[in-house]
Amino acid sequence: MSKNRFSILLKFFKKVAYIEPFNTNRDSGRDSVKNKSTFDYFSEYLEEEEIEDSNTLTSPISGGVITSKYGMRYHPIHKVMRMHRGVDLRAAEGTPILAPENGKVINIKPNNGSAGNTLYFSGSEGRVWIFMHLSSFSVKKEQVIKQGVEIAKSGKTGGVTGPHLHMELKINGSHVDPLSVISIPIRQNTPKKPNKPSPTDGSRLLT
């Protein structure tokens, strides 16, 4: 159990310690026990308390793999070194994009220049996620979304060389590497195997 969830449980039990378990039924002149269990109280408490746990952030693409990391890189279109303020995830066109945490859609920008269709998603602790090059939106502005729910579909809108998801993260207004708060596999470039030489005279190769 994470530290945050433990603190929520602790706060709840401190609260229920002060709940009066009996109601005085003045009409009948006797006490009656409330028909509520601790589970009922806890369910109501969780509805009032927002659970924020930065350790449970999930990838916006199920099985997604990073193909381009955050930082300086050689831009594939402009052919110059340029800061890459996000990460690119491999995704065929139409791949569902999922909310990485509980949050709210704070803006939707169709045809947003080189970024293409763009969605802005606000999470906890000052985080704002920005998803670019989308083919379509699955939600509306101001909509509250649960973690893991589809918010868009990946595409190739804007300035791209092919379909993928570009994801940026701002914390309190400043860009940060999304991989500093979320774990997503990074594509490993494996060297190509050399072709096996074939005999030119029809003889069998000796091994």
Buried (B, 14 or more C-beta within 10 A) or exposed (E): EEEEEEEBEEEBEEEEEEEEEEEEEEEEEEEEEEEEEEEEBBEEBEEEEEEEBBEBBBBBBEEBBBBBBBEEEEEEEEEEEEEBBBBBBBBEBEBBBBBBBBBBBBBBBEEBEEBBBBBBBBBBEEBBBBBBBBBEBBBEEEBEBEBEBEBBBBBBBBBBEEBBBBBBBBBEEEBBBBBEBBEBEEEEEEEEEEEEEEEEEEEEEEE
